[in-house]
Amino acid sequence: MYKKLLGQTAVYGLSSVLVRIFPFLIAPIVTKAFGPTASSPFVDWYSVAGVITVFLTHGMETSFFRFAQEGDIDKKTLISTCSLSVLTTGFIYLILGYVFRQDLANAFETPDQVNYLVIFLFILSFDAFATIPSAVLRLEGKPLQYTLSKVIGSVAYFSLSYFFIKILPQFPNGILGLKYNPEIGVGYVFIANLIQSIITLAIVGKEFVNFSFRKFDFKLWKRIMNYSWPVMIAGLAGIINQTLDRQFLKYLLPKDEAKHQIGVYGAVYKIATFITVFRQAYQLGIEPYFFSSFKDKNNHKTYAVLMDIFVICNCLIYVGLMVNLQWISERYLKNPLYFEGIEIIPFVMLGALFLGIYLNLSIWYKLSDKTRVGLYISIIGAAITIFINFTFIPKYGYWASAFAALITYTSMMVISYIWGRISYPIHYNVKKIAVYLVLSVAISMISFYYFRDNFFIGNSLYGLFIAFLCYNELPMINRILRRS
């Protein structure tokens, strides 16, 4: 069982790495070609993408996995009901967004970026349309097909971005009729992203073979929405915690300063990608198992072991990045105008680590159909985020945003654990996990603040940490190897 789960997670991990690595590689191309102010639209618009995506998908992906476990629900009916819900929402959004495009651009204080907005409308709509077909691939245990659908689009995204920004400007007469337009600038990244979305939708679109308008079940849809709307609101609150701090920066700082800080903050935030990639891979591979095994009498023990594995892997990634953060950041950002933001990266990554633990803990209320708990916790987190950002951004800028995220995710993690222990007790190895986290933070901060320019000392501490983990987890390693 562990072999299958870890194997699927590895495959999904490959897709997550590849899907995330290309935007990760695009960022330094953008930072080198454009300064923080010029690149701010790239960060600004994508900071609201998550909010829109939550509304477009309205919790249907999680609900699809949940209701797929009920044997009396016809597969085609479930797929058709979920798909039509997402398709309808997507088309309404696309039409209204296009009709009111100038008003929206004015509301976001970007009246000269209407073209970006229109492209953005189509990107998010096409991505939403691909949600249920992609979920079908995951449910049916087809990680290779799922990976293929993501990788081809991502390769196109990176290749086209590189071509538009790095190659095309070198040819004043253009290539095959295409000429570089400086007025488009960072907008070329949006164009490349649109092509990626079209390619991905085209690949997974074959899964719509099970879709039929006649199979839409209104009664089933009401049941699904009763389960999914708290997931949607929780997701919305979660996105406020994760990305809307860029919007707070835009509205709470003077205009020129806001553009600079958004550009810097968005660029350095990308370095936390290594942690978010593992979290996404884990969720993609493990989430279907959680729903399929919730009736297993031994599932609580398995969940505890999986939490141990998740935390250990995250700690290894976090410490490994931290002891090498200075040289990684400078080589990644390339442009010295962004180096000022390196100081906040330790806190951004620690917040990402705690968010991963919270999301792993949150499985208890999804399994027990208490999705409103996630809603309440996320609203608490959103309230903390909004309060800290509004109170401290005018004085501390993106430092306030970084600490708001860290405090928020820490709070959500603790609340979810305490609430889950009362309502759906899973006996996690809390003391051991706490020791690993404290050691990770201690080694990382000592290395970053005292030995950041000493490659040998930092990595020696990292080696000792790895040895300690291997020694302490030897029984679990042997158990997993025997079961594999």
BAMIMAR-5710 format. One record per residue (C-alpha): residue number from 0; x, y, z. Coordinates in nm, 2 decimals. Layout:
<rs>
nr; px; py; pz
NUM; X; Y; Z $
...
</rs>
This chain:
<rs>
nr; px; py; pz
0; 0.00; 0.00; 0.00 $
1; 0.28; 0.24; 0.09 $
2; 0.46; 0.15; -0.23 $
3; 0.16; 0.24; -0.44 $
4; 0.08; 0.56; -0.25 $
5; 0.44; 0.68; -0.26 $
6; 0.47; 0.57; -0.62 $
7; 0.17; 0.77; -0.73 $
8; 0.29; 1.06; -0.52 $
9; 0.62; 1.04; -0.70 $
10; 0.45; 1.05; -1.04 $
11; 0.22; 1.34; -0.94 $
12; 0.53; 1.50; -0.78 $
13; 0.70; 1.48; -1.12 $
14; 0.40; 1.66; -1.28 $
15; 0.39; 1.92; -1.00 $
16; 0.76; 1.98; -1.02 $
17; 0.75; 2.02; -1.40 $
18; 0.43; 2.23; -1.39 $
19; 0.58; 2.45; -1.11 $
20; 0.94; 2.45; -1.23 $
21; 0.85; 2.63; -1.56 $
22; 0.68; 2.93; -1.40 $
23; 0.97; 2.92; -1.15 $
24; 1.22; 2.94; -1.44 $
25; 1.02; 3.20; -1.61 $
26; 1.03; 3.44; -1.31 $
27; 1.41; 3.51; -1.34 $
28; 1.36; 3.57; -1.71 $
29; 1.10; 3.83; -1.61 $
30; 1.31; 3.98; -1.33 $
31; 1.62; 4.01; -1.55 $
32; 1.42; 4.17; -1.84 $
33; 1.20; 4.40; -1.64 $
34; 1.25; 4.58; -1.31 $
35; 1.01; 4.54; -1.01 $
36; 0.78; 4.82; -1.14 $
37; 0.75; 4.68; -1.49 $
38; 0.70; 4.32; -1.37 $
39; 0.44; 4.41; -1.12 $
40; 0.14; 4.34; -1.35 $
41; 0.27; 3.98; -1.37 $
42; 0.25; 3.95; -0.99 $
43; -0.06; 4.17; -0.95 $
44; -0.30; 3.98; -1.18 $
45; -0.18; 3.64; -1.08 $
46; -0.24; 3.73; -0.72 $
47; -0.62; 3.74; -0.78 $
48; -0.62; 3.42; -1.00 $
49; -0.67; 3.20; -0.70 $
50; -0.98; 3.39; -0.58 $
51; -1.14; 3.36; -0.93 $
52; -1.05; 2.99; -0.96 $
53; -1.22; 2.92; -0.63 $
54; -1.54; 3.06; -0.75 $
55; -1.52; 2.89; -1.09 $
56; -1.46; 2.55; -0.95 $
57; -1.66; 2.61; -0.63 $
58; -1.53; 2.30; -0.44 $
59; -1.63; 2.06; -0.72 $
60; -1.30; 1.88; -0.73 $
61; -1.30; 1.78; -0.37 $
62; -1.67; 1.70; -0.39 $
63; -1.62; 1.48; -0.69 $
64; -1.38; 1.26; -0.50 $
65; -1.61; 1.25; -0.20 $
66; -1.92; 1.14; -0.39 $
67; -1.73; 0.90; -0.62 $
68; -1.70; 0.67; -0.32 $
69; -2.08; 0.63; -0.30 $
70; -2.15; 0.31; -0.49 $
71; -2.51; 0.40; -0.57 $
72; -2.42; 0.71; -0.78 $
73; -2.37; 0.65; -1.15 $
74; -2.03; 0.75; -1.27 $
75; -2.16; 0.94; -1.58 $
76; -2.42; 1.12; -1.37 $
77; -2.16; 1.24; -1.13 $
78; -1.91; 1.35; -1.40 $
79; -2.19; 1.52; -1.59 $
80; -2.33; 1.70; -1.29 $
81; -2.00; 1.83; -1.16 $
82; -1.88; 1.92; -1.51 $
83; -2.19; 2.11; -1.61 $
84; -2.17; 2.31; -1.28 $
85; -1.82; 2.42; -1.36 $
86; -1.88; 2.48; -1.73 $
87; -2.18; 2.70; -1.66 $
88; -2.00; 2.91; -1.40 $
89; -1.70; 2.94; -1.63 $
90; -1.91; 3.07; -1.93 $
91; -2.10; 3.32; -1.71 $
92; -1.77; 3.45; -1.57 $
93; -1.62; 3.47; -1.92 $
94; -1.92; 3.66; -2.07 $
95; -1.96; 3.91; -1.78 $
96; -1.59; 3.96; -1.75 $
97; -1.56; 4.05; -2.11 $
98; -1.86; 4.28; -2.12 $
99; -1.74; 4.47; -1.81 $
100; -1.36; 4.45; -1.88 $
101; -1.29; 4.82; -1.87 $
102; -1.49; 4.87; -1.55 $
103; -1.29; 4.58; -1.39 $
104; -0.96; 4.72; -1.50 $
105; -1.05; 5.06; -1.35 $
106; -1.16; 4.89; -1.02 $
107; -0.82; 4.72; -1.00 $
108; -0.65; 5.05; -1.06 $
109; -0.50; 4.91; -1.38 $
110; -0.70; 5.10; -1.65 $
111; -0.42; 5.05; -1.91 $
112; -0.41; 4.67; -1.87 $
113; -0.74; 4.58; -2.03 $
114; -0.57; 4.35; -2.27 $
115; -0.40; 4.16; -1.99 $
116; -0.75; 4.13; -1.83 $
117; -0.91; 3.98; -2.14 $
118; -0.63; 3.72; -2.18 $
119; -0.66; 3.65; -1.81 $
120; -1.04; 3.58; -1.84 $
121; -0.98; 3.31; -2.10 $
122; -0.68; 3.15; -1.91 $
123; -0.88; 3.10; -1.59 $
124; -1.19; 2.98; -1.77 $
125; -1.00; 2.72; -1.97 $
126; -0.82; 2.61; -1.65 $
127; -1.15; 2.57; -1.48 $
128; -1.30; 2.37; -1.76 $
129; -1.01; 2.12; -1.73 $
130; -1.08; 2.06; -1.35 $
131; -1.32; 1.77; -1.36 $
132; -1.15; 1.58; -1.65 $
133; -0.82; 1.61; -1.46 $
134; -1.00; 1.48; -1.15 $
135; -1.13; 1.18; -1.34 $
136; -0.77; 1.09; -1.44 $
137; -0.67; 1.11; -1.07 $
138; -0.97; 0.91; -0.95 $
139; -0.91; 0.63; -1.21 $
140; -0.54; 0.60; -1.10 $
141; -0.39; 0.74; -1.43 $
142; -0.11; 0.96; -1.30 $
143; 0.09; 0.92; -1.62 $
144; -0.19; 1.06; -1.84 $
145; -0.25; 1.34; -1.58 $
146; 0.12; 1.42; -1.59 $
147; 0.13; 1.43; -1.96 $
148; -0.16; 1.68; -1.98 $
149; 0.02; 1.91; -1.74 $
150; 0.38; 1.88; -1.88 $
151; 0.31; 1.94; -2.24 $
152; 0.12; 2.27; -2.16 $
153; 0.39; 2.37; -1.92 $
154; 0.67; 2.31; -2.17 $
155; 0.48; 2.53; -2.42 $
156; 0.43; 2.80; -2.16 $
157; 0.81; 2.82; -2.08 $
158; 0.92; 2.79; -2.44 $
159; 0.70; 3.06; -2.56 $
160; 0.78; 3.29; -2.27 $
161; 1.15; 3.25; -2.34 $
162; 1.10; 3.30; -2.71 $
163; 0.89; 3.62; -2.67 $
164; 1.11; 3.78; -2.41 $
165; 1.46; 3.66; -2.48 $
166; 1.48; 3.57; -2.85 $
167; 1.22; 3.78; -3.04 $
168; 1.37; 4.11; -2.93 $
169; 1.70; 4.02; -3.10 $
170; 1.53; 4.02; -3.44 $
171; 1.43; 4.38; -3.53 $
172; 1.26; 4.25; -3.85 $
173; 1.08; 3.98; -3.66 $
174; 1.05; 3.60; -3.71 $
175; 0.78; 3.45; -3.93 $
176; 0.59; 3.78; -3.92 $
177; 0.61; 3.82; -3.54 $
178; 0.78; 4.13; -3.42 $
179; 0.86; 4.22; -3.06 $
180; 0.64; 4.50; -2.92 $
181; 0.79; 4.67; -2.62 $
182; 0.44; 4.80; -2.52 $
183; 0.33; 4.44; -2.46 $
184; 0.63; 4.37; -2.24 $
185; 0.54; 4.13; -1.96 $
186; 0.21; 4.07; -2.13 $
187; 0.39; 3.81; -2.35 $
188; 0.39; 3.59; -2.04 $
189; 0.01; 3.61; -2.03 $
190; -0.01; 3.51; -2.40 $
191; 0.21; 3.21; -2.34 $
192; 0.00; 3.11; -2.04 $
193; -0.32; 3.13; -2.26 $
194; -0.17; 2.89; -2.51 $
195; -0.07; 2.65; -2.22 $
196; -0.43; 2.65; -2.10 $
197; -0.57; 2.57; -2.44 $
198; -0.32; 2.28; -2.49 $
199; -0.40; 2.13; -2.14 $
200; -0.77; 2.15; -2.20 $
201; -0.74; 1.99; -2.54 $
202; -0.54; 1.70; -2.39 $
203; -0.77; 1.62; -2.10 $
204; -1.09; 1.71; -2.30 $
205; -1.12; 1.34; -2.41 $
206; -1.24; 1.27; -2.06 $
207; -1.56; 1.45; -2.14 $
208; -1.66; 1.13; -2.32 $
209; -1.85; 1.05; -2.01 $
210; -2.03; 1.39; -2.01 $
211; -2.39; 1.43; -2.11 $
212; -2.64; 1.71; -2.06 $
213; -2.91; 1.45; -2.01 $
214; -2.72; 1.30; -1.72 $
215; -2.72; 1.61; -1.51 $
216; -2.89; 1.53; -1.18 $
217; -3.03; 1.84; -1.00 $
218; -3.10; 1.66; -0.67 $
219; -2.74; 1.52; -0.68 $
220; -2.61; 1.87; -0.76 $
221; -2.79; 2.01; -0.45 $
222; -2.63; 1.74; -0.23 $
223; -2.29; 1.81; -0.38 $
224; -2.33; 2.19; -0.33 $
225; -2.43; 2.14; 0.03 $
226; -2.10; 1.96; 0.08 $
227; -1.89; 2.19; -0.15 $
228; -2.00; 2.54; -0.07 $
229; -1.81; 2.54; 0.27 $
230; -1.51; 2.40; 0.08 $
231; -1.54; 2.69; -0.16 $
232; -1.56; 2.96; 0.11 $
233; -1.28; 2.79; 0.29 $
234; -1.08; 2.79; -0.03 $
235; -1.16; 3.16; -0.08 $
236; -1.04; 3.25; 0.27 $
237; -0.73; 3.04; 0.21 $
238; -0.65; 3.23; -0.11 $
239; -0.69; 3.55; 0.08 $
240; -0.42; 3.42; 0.31 $
241; -0.19; 3.30; 0.03 $
242; -0.20; 3.56; -0.25 $
243; -0.41; 3.87; -0.18 $
244; -0.14; 4.03; 0.03 $
245; -0.02; 4.17; -0.31 $
246; -0.35; 4.35; -0.34 $
247; -0.31; 4.49; 0.01 $
248; 0.03; 4.62; -0.09 $
249; -0.12; 4.78; -0.40 $
250; -0.39; 4.97; -0.22 $
251; -0.22; 5.05; 0.11 $
252; 0.11; 5.19; -0.02 $
253; 0.19; 5.49; -0.25 $
254; 0.15; 5.39; -0.61 $
255; 0.52; 5.38; -0.72 $
256; 0.63; 5.22; -0.39 $
257; 0.35; 4.96; -0.42 $
258; 0.46; 4.86; -0.77 $
259; 0.82; 4.82; -0.65 $
260; 0.72; 4.61; -0.35 $
261; 0.48; 4.39; -0.54 $
262; 0.75; 4.31; -0.79 $
263; 1.01; 4.23; -0.52 $
264; 0.77; 4.04; -0.30 $
265; 0.63; 3.83; -0.59 $
266; 0.97; 3.74; -0.71 $
267; 1.12; 3.63; -0.38 $
268; 0.80; 3.44; -0.30 $
269; 0.87; 3.21; -0.59 $
270; 1.16; 3.06; -0.40 $
271; 0.91; 2.89; -0.17 $
272; 0.80; 2.69; -0.48 $
273; 1.02; 2.40; -0.37 $
274; 0.80; 2.35; -0.06 $
275; 0.47; 2.41; -0.24 $
276; 0.56; 2.16; -0.51 $
277; 0.60; 1.88; -0.26 $
278; 0.28; 1.97; -0.09 $
279; 0.09; 1.97; -0.41 $
280; 0.24; 1.64; -0.52 $
281; 0.15; 1.48; -0.18 $
282; -0.21; 1.61; -0.20 $
283; -0.25; 1.49; -0.56 $
284; -0.13; 1.14; -0.48 $
285; -0.28; 1.09; -0.13 $
286; -0.62; 1.27; -0.14 $
287; -0.80; 1.00; -0.34 $
288; -0.66; 0.74; -0.10 $
289; -0.79; 0.93; 0.20 $
290; -1.15; 0.93; 0.06 $
291; -1.13; 0.56; -0.05 $
292; -1.00; 0.44; 0.29 $
293; -1.21; 0.63; 0.54 $
294; -1.40; 0.32; 0.63 $
295; -1.09; 0.12; 0.70 $
296; -1.06; 0.04; 1.07 $
297; -0.68; 0.09; 1.06 $
298; -0.69; 0.42; 0.86 $
299; -0.60; 0.64; 1.16 $
300; -0.27; 0.47; 1.21 $
301; -0.19; 0.51; 0.84 $
302; -0.28; 0.88; 0.85 $
303; -0.04; 0.93; 1.14 $
304; 0.24; 0.76; 0.95 $
305; 0.17; 0.96; 0.64 $
306; 0.19; 1.28; 0.85 $
307; 0.53; 1.18; 0.98 $
308; 0.65; 1.12; 0.62 $
309; 0.51; 1.45; 0.51 $
310; 0.67; 1.65; 0.79 $
311; 1.01; 1.48; 0.75 $
312; 1.02; 1.55; 0.38 $
313; 0.91; 1.91; 0.43 $
314; 1.18; 1.96; 0.70 $
315; 1.45; 1.82; 0.47 $
316; 1.34; 2.06; 0.19 $
317; 1.32; 2.36; 0.42 $
318; 1.66; 2.31; 0.59 $
319; 1.83; 2.22; 0.26 $
320; 1.70; 2.54; 0.11 $
321; 1.78; 2.76; 0.41 $
322; 2.15; 2.65; 0.44 $
323; 2.20; 2.74; 0.07 $
324; 1.95; 3.03; 0.05 $
325; 2.19; 3.32; -0.02 $
326; 2.35; 3.18; -0.33 $
327; 2.03; 3.02; -0.46 $
328; 1.84; 3.35; -0.42 $
329; 2.11; 3.56; -0.59 $
330; 2.14; 3.32; -0.89 $
331; 1.77; 3.29; -0.92 $
332; 1.67; 3.65; -0.89 $
333; 1.96; 3.77; -1.11 $
334; 1.87; 4.13; -1.09 $
335; 2.02; 4.31; -0.78 $
336; 1.71; 4.53; -0.76 $
337; 1.53; 4.23; -0.61 $
338; 1.80; 4.12; -0.36 $
339; 1.65; 4.33; -0.08 $
340; 1.37; 4.08; -0.05 $
341; 1.59; 3.78; 0.03 $
342; 1.56; 3.86; 0.40 $
343; 1.19; 3.77; 0.42 $
344; 1.23; 3.43; 0.25 $
345; 1.29; 3.22; 0.57 $
346; 0.96; 3.34; 0.71 $
347; 0.77; 3.29; 0.38 $
348; 0.90; 2.93; 0.35 $
349; 0.82; 2.85; 0.71 $
350; 0.47; 2.98; 0.65 $
351; 0.44; 2.75; 0.35 $
352; 0.56; 2.45; 0.56 $
353; 0.29; 2.52; 0.83 $
354; 0.03; 2.56; 0.56 $
355; 0.12; 2.22; 0.43 $
356; 0.07; 2.06; 0.77 $
357; -0.26; 2.24; 0.81 $
358; -0.38; 2.11; 0.48 $
359; -0.27; 1.76; 0.58 $
360; -0.46; 1.79; 0.91 $
361; -0.77; 1.92; 0.74 $
362; -0.85; 1.57; 0.60 $
363; -1.05; 1.50; 0.92 $
364; -1.33; 1.74; 0.85 $
365; -1.35; 1.64; 0.49 $
366; -1.38; 1.27; 0.58 $
367; -1.64; 1.33; 0.84 $
368; -1.85; 1.56; 0.61 $
369; -1.79; 1.86; 0.84 $
370; -1.66; 2.09; 0.57 $
371; -1.80; 2.39; 0.76 $
372; -1.51; 2.35; 1.00 $
373; -1.27; 2.43; 0.72 $
374; -1.48; 2.73; 0.65 $
375; -1.46; 2.86; 1.00 $
376; -1.09; 2.80; 1.03 $
377; -1.02; 2.96; 0.70 $
378; -1.23; 3.27; 0.80 $
379; -1.03; 3.30; 1.12 $
380; -0.71; 3.28; 0.91 $
381; -0.84; 3.54; 0.67 $
382; -0.93; 3.77; 0.95 $
383; -0.58; 3.75; 1.09 $
384; -0.43; 3.81; 0.75 $
385; -0.65; 4.11; 0.68 $
386; -0.59; 4.26; 1.02 $
387; -0.21; 4.23; 1.01 $
388; -0.18; 4.35; 0.65 $
389; -0.41; 4.65; 0.70 $
390; -0.25; 4.75; 1.03 $
391; 0.12; 4.71; 0.94 $
392; 0.17; 4.73; 0.57 $
393; 0.17; 5.12; 0.57 $
394; 0.47; 5.10; 0.80 $
395; 0.65; 4.77; 0.72 $
396; 0.55; 4.69; 0.36 $
397; 0.59; 4.34; 0.25 $
398; 0.75; 4.24; 0.58 $
399; 0.40; 4.27; 0.73 $
400; 0.27; 4.04; 0.45 $
401; 0.53; 3.78; 0.52 $
402; 0.47; 3.77; 0.89 $
403; 0.09; 3.78; 0.84 $
404; 0.12; 3.46; 0.64 $
405; 0.34; 3.29; 0.90 $
406; 0.11; 3.39; 1.19 $
407; -0.20; 3.29; 1.00 $
408; -0.08; 2.95; 0.90 $
409; 0.05; 2.87; 1.24 $
410; -0.28; 2.96; 1.39 $
411; -0.48; 2.76; 1.14 $
412; -0.25; 2.46; 1.20 $
413; -0.30; 2.47; 1.57 $
414; -0.67; 2.53; 1.56 $
415; -0.73; 2.24; 1.31 $
416; -0.52; 2.00; 1.53 $
417; -0.70; 2.09; 1.85 $
418; -1.05; 2.08; 1.69 $
419; -0.97; 1.75; 1.51 $
420; -0.84; 1.59; 1.82 $
421; -1.18; 1.65; 1.98 $
422; -1.41; 1.56; 1.68 $
423; -1.21; 1.31; 1.48 $
424; -0.91; 1.20; 1.69 $
425; -0.60; 1.08; 1.50 $
426; -0.30; 1.00; 1.72 $
427; -0.03; 1.19; 1.55 $
428; 0.33; 1.18; 1.69 $
429; 0.30; 1.54; 1.81 $
430; 0.61; 1.54; 2.03 $
431; 0.83; 1.39; 1.76 $
432; 0.69; 1.63; 1.49 $
433; 0.75; 1.93; 1.72 $
434; 1.11; 1.82; 1.78 $
435; 1.17; 1.80; 1.40 $
436; 1.02; 2.14; 1.34 $
437; 1.21; 2.31; 1.62 $
438; 1.54; 2.15; 1.50 $
439; 1.46; 2.25; 1.14 $
440; 1.39; 2.61; 1.23 $
441; 1.69; 2.64; 1.47 $
442; 1.94; 2.50; 1.22 $
443; 1.80; 2.71; 0.94 $
444; 1.80; 3.04; 1.13 $
445; 2.15; 2.98; 1.27 $
446; 2.28; 2.90; 0.92 $
447; 2.11; 3.19; 0.75 $
448; 2.19; 3.46; 1.00 $
449; 2.54; 3.35; 1.10 $
450; 2.68; 3.13; 0.82 $
451; 2.49; 3.23; 0.51 $
452; 2.82; 3.29; 0.32 $
453; 2.98; 2.97; 0.45 $
454; 2.87; 2.69; 0.23 $
455; 3.06; 2.42; 0.43 $
456; 2.93; 2.50; 0.77 $
457; 2.56; 2.53; 0.67 $
458; 2.57; 2.20; 0.47 $
459; 2.76; 2.02; 0.74 $
460; 2.47; 2.11; 0.98 $
461; 2.23; 1.99; 0.72 $
462; 2.42; 1.66; 0.69 $
463; 2.40; 1.61; 1.07 $
464; 2.03; 1.68; 1.05 $
465; 1.98; 1.41; 0.78 $
466; 2.18; 1.16; 0.98 $
467; 1.97; 1.23; 1.29 $
468; 1.64; 1.18; 1.10 $
469; 1.76; 0.86; 0.95 $
470; 1.88; 0.72; 1.28 $
471; 1.55; 0.82; 1.46 $
472; 1.33; 0.69; 1.18 $
473; 1.51; 0.37; 1.11 $
474; 1.22; 0.15; 1.23 $
475; 0.97; 0.33; 1.01 $
476; 1.21; 0.31; 0.71 $
477; 1.25; -0.06; 0.76 $
478; 0.87; -0.11; 0.80 $
479; 0.80; 0.08; 0.48 $
480; 1.07; -0.12; 0.29 $
481; 0.93; -0.45; 0.42 $
482; 0.57; -0.36; 0.31 $
483; 0.70; -0.25; -0.03 $
</rs>
